[in-house]
Amino acid sequence: MTAMDRVLYTTIYDVRQVPAVNYPMAAATAVVAAAFLALLVVGRRGMRSGARAGRMSPELATGLGGAGFLFGALLTAGSIAFEYVGARRLRERLASGDYELVAGRVQNFMPGDRGGHRDESFTVVSGGRTYRYRYRHSDWTPGFHQSAGPVHAGAYVRIADVDGQIARLEIQRE
């Protein structure tokens, strides 16, 4: 085999090289929790100073603030734990070689959008089997999910597939 016969790939995504947690999503849910905490504090201050006409009652603000803060805090902790455990599982399976290697041309490509409103999907035929992938940029799941990204119709890809999730994505250099 000569140098001209070798196929070169660019690694687009490898779960072992990215943070285990989607920090922007965790930060967004933490901001929600902080906003409700502020509502809780404002409600308590209102209870001390007395309610003013036309405003939310201090009792309601306190109740909404406390419930919202608890919900936001639980959502933040839950999302971090869910992503961490899922990413750890993908990392372990990839490191141990416990995945399916899917290699072939991207077919049936439907582009997504960066806003996460539309799923991106495609299929790859490899080893006589058809593999289907669907994800969106706003997914909280571990694995590759970059909509409107590097995957496109006709691209030759190699995917480390762990139970339908993309643990590693490589695209052939053109």
DAKA-V881179 format. One record per pair of residues at least 12 apart in sequence whose C-alpha atoms are under 8 Angstrom apart, sorted by the first residue. I is the first residue (numbers start at 1). J is the second residue. D is the distance in Angstrom with one decimal. If there is no record, write none. Layout:
i = (I,I)
j = (J,J)
d = (D,D)
//
This chain:
i = (7,7,8,8,9,9,9,9,10,10,10,10,11,11,11,11,12,12,12,12,12,13,13,13,13,13,14,14,14,14,15,15,15,15,15,15,15,15,16,20,20,20,20,20,21,21,21,21,22,22,22,25,26,26,26,27,29,29,29,29,30,30,30,32,32,33,33,33,33,33,33,34,34,35,36,36,36,36,36,36,36,37,37,37,37,38,39,39,39,39,40,40,40,40,40,40,40,41,41,42,42,42,43,43,43,43,43,43,43,44,44,44,44,45,46,47,79,82,83,83,83,86,86,87,87,90,90,90,90,91,93,94,94,94,98,99,99,99,99,100,100,100,100,101,101,101,101,102,102,102,102,102,102,102,102,102,102,103,103,103,103,103,103,103,104,104,104,104,104,104,105,105,105,105,105,105,105,106,106,106,106,106,106,106,106,106,106,107,107,107,107,107,108,108,108,108,109,109,109,109,109,110,111,111,111,112,112,112,112,113,113,113,113,114,114,114,114,114,114,115,115,116,116,116,116,116,117,118,119,119,119,119,119,120,120,120,120,120,121,121,121,122,131,132,133,133,135,142,143,143,143,143,144,144,144,144,144,151,155,155,156,156,157,157,157,157,158,158,158)
j = (172,173,172,173,170,171,172,173,170,171,172,173,168,169,170,171,150,168,169,170,171,144,167,168,169,170,144,167,168,169,87,90,91,142,143,144,167,168,91,83,84,87,88,142,80,83,84,87,80,83,140,140,76,79,80,76,72,73,75,76,72,73,76,69,72,68,69,70,71,72,73,69,72,69,64,65,66,67,68,69,72,65,66,68,69,65,61,62,64,65,61,62,63,64,65,66,69,62,65,58,61,62,57,58,59,60,61,62,65,58,59,61,62,58,58,59,140,141,140,141,142,141,142,142,143,142,143,162,167,167,162,160,162,167,162,160,161,162,163,159,160,161,162,158,159,160,161,124,125,126,127,131,157,158,159,160,161,124,125,126,156,157,158,159,124,125,126,156,157,158,124,125,153,154,155,156,157,122,123,124,151,152,153,154,155,156,157,122,123,124,153,154,121,122,123,153,121,122,123,152,153,122,147,148,152,136,137,147,148,136,137,147,148,136,137,138,146,147,148,137,138,136,137,138,139,147,136,136,134,135,136,137,147,134,135,136,147,148,133,134,135,134,164,164,164,165,147,165,165,166,167,168,165,166,167,168,169,171,171,172,171,172,169,170,171,172,170,171,172)
d = (7.0,7.7,5.8,5.7,5.8,5.3,4.2,5.3,5.4,5.4,6.3,6.4,7.6,6.1,4.3,6.6,7.7,7.6,5.5,5.5,6.9,6.4,7.5,5.3,5.1,7.1,8.0,6.0,4.3,6.6,7.0,7.0,6.1,7.8,6.2,7.7,5.4,6.3,5.6,6.6,5.1,5.6,7.2,7.8,5.9,5.6,5.7,7.9,7.5,7.3,7.2,7.9,5.5,6.9,6.6,7.9,6.0,7.6,6.7,5.4,6.5,6.6,6.0,7.6,5.8,6.5,4.5,7.2,7.2,4.2,5.6,6.7,8.0,7.6,7.3,4.5,6.9,8.0,5.2,4.9,7.9,5.6,6.7,7.5,5.3,7.1,6.0,6.8,7.4,4.8,6.1,4.5,7.2,7.1,3.9,5.7,8.0,7.2,7.7,7.7,7.3,7.6,7.5,4.3,6.5,7.4,4.6,4.6,7.6,6.3,7.7,7.9,6.0,7.7,5.1,7.0,7.4,8.0,6.8,6.1,5.9,7.3,5.9,5.2,7.2,7.7,7.5,6.8,6.1,7.5,7.2,7.4,7.8,6.9,7.6,6.0,5.5,5.0,7.8,7.9,5.8,5.1,6.6,6.8,5.8,5.0,6.3,7.4,7.9,5.6,7.9,7.8,7.8,5.5,5.0,6.5,6.8,7.2,7.5,5.5,7.3,5.6,4.3,6.4,5.7,5.9,5.7,5.4,5.6,6.8,5.8,7.2,7.8,5.4,5.4,4.3,6.2,6.3,5.9,5.2,7.8,6.9,5.3,5.0,5.4,6.3,7.0,5.8,5.1,6.0,5.9,6.3,7.6,5.2,6.0,7.2,5.8,4.3,7.1,6.6,5.3,6.3,7.0,6.1,7.7,6.6,7.9,4.9,5.4,7.6,7.2,5.4,5.2,7.9,5.7,7.9,7.6,5.6,5.8,6.8,7.0,5.2,4.8,4.7,7.6,7.3,7.5,6.6,6.4,5.4,4.7,7.9,7.3,5.6,5.5,5.9,5.8,7.6,5.4,4.3,6.6,6.8,7.9,7.7,7.0,7.8,7.3,7.9,5.9,5.1,5.1,7.7,7.4,5.3,6.6,7.4,7.5,7.9,6.9,7.2,6.0,5.5,7.1,5.6,4.5,6.1,5.1,6.4,8.0)
//
